């Protein structure tokens, strides 16, 4: 249950996350992968299809009226899984280990058991992402300014 009283279908979402992230046992090494990782092996459409399947869990969280900070954290898991997953070979290995769907269902379970703590952690996480983005933008502007200055000096002395 969320604080607004909406029921989160955790059992159904848990099964879906298991299917997407952990349903296939690799013989001999006691490690599980899921259909999401296998779909991700298909060049071009695999990671997009996996992201669409993952969005269902996010949509259920939105339907249950989870706080925005928790939804942003869940979306981040999907975005990271999709972007890095699109990189050949390295992305496929990442896809088999990151398990965004299981992470997102775990976030929903944590929220249903300790909503205040989960929201607080998610707000800190979102704040960290925003701070990192601001830092990247600042450093990019600083680099661009330095390059323009170097070019100016090289051309006009």
N, C-alpha and C positions, 0 to 999 in steps of 0.2 A: 504494500500500500504506500502511496505517496502521502505527503502532508495534506494534499487537497482531497484525499479519499479515493483517488483513481487506483484501481487494481492493476498491478504490473503482471502480465502473464509470464512469470518467471520460468515455470516448468516448460512451457512451449519454447520460449526463447533460449533456455538452457539446452534443449534438444537441438535446436537449430544451430546454435554456436558449436555444439559438439560435432554435429554433422559437417559443418564448414571448416572446423579447425582441428578436430581430434578423432575423427571416425575411422581412420585407417591406421592399423598398427603395422609398423615396419618390422618384418621378421628379423630376429636376432639382435636387435639393438634397443628394445624396450622404449621406442619413441613413436609418437603418434603424429600423423599429419591429417589434413582434412581435404575436402573437396575444393575449398577455396584455393588452396595452394596448387592443386592439380589444374584447376581452371586457369590459374595465373600463368601456367606454362604455355598457354595458347597465345602466340604473338598477336599484338594489336588489340584483341577484344577480351582477352582473359582477365586482365586486372580490372577493366571497366565492368565486366560482368560480376566479378567478385565484389566490387564496390557497391554495385546495385543490390546484390544480395545482402550485403552488410547494412545497407541503408534501411532495410526492413526493421532491424533491431533498433536503430536510431529512431525511426518513425514510431515504433511502439513506446519508446521512452518519451517522445514528444506527446504522444496520445495520452500517456499516463501523467503528463504535466510535470515531468522532472524539471528541476531548476535549470536555467539557461547555462550556468557554469558546468553542470554535469553533462548537458547535451553537447556543449562545445568540446569538452574533454573527450566524449565519445566520438564526435565528428573528427577530432584530431587523430584518434586511433585509426579511423578509416582512411583519412587523407594520407597519413604517413604510410599505411599499408599499401595504398594504391600507388603513390608516387615512387616510393623506393621499390615496390614490387614490379614496376614497369622497367626497371633497369635489368638488362639481360644477365643471367646467371646469379649475380649478387642479389638482385631483387627477388629471385625465386627462392634462394636460401632464406632471405629475410622473411618472405611470405610464409614459409613453413615454420618459422620460429616466433614471429611477432604475435600471431593469433589474436587479431583485433576483435573478433566477435566474442571470444571467450573473455577478453579484457572488458568489453562493454557490458556483457551480462554480469560479470563480477562487480562492475561499478553500480549496476542497478540493484544487485543484491546488497551491496554495502549501503546504498542509499536507503533501501527498505528496512535495514536493521539499525543504522546509525546515520540518519539523514543529516543532522547538523554537522557532524564530523566530515562526511563525504562532500557536502556542499563547501565547507571551509577549505578542504584540500583541493577541490576542483577550482575554487576561486584563486587560490594561490597558484595553481598550475596555469590557469588562463592568464593571470597576471605575469607569470614568468614568460609565457609565449609572447605576450604583448611587449614586454621589456626586451626580449631577444629580437623581435621584429624592429623595434625602435632602434636598437643598437646596430642592426644590419643596415637599416636605412641611413643612419648617421655615418657609419663607416663607408658606405657606398658614396654618399655625398662628399665626404672627406677625400676619398680616393679620386673622385671625379674632379674636385677642386684642385687637388695636387697635380693631376695630369694636365688640366688646362693651364695651370701656372707654369708647369715645366715646358709645355708647348709654347706658351707665350714668351717665356724666357729664351727658348731656343730660336724662335722666329724673330723677336724684336730685341733681344739682348738685354 
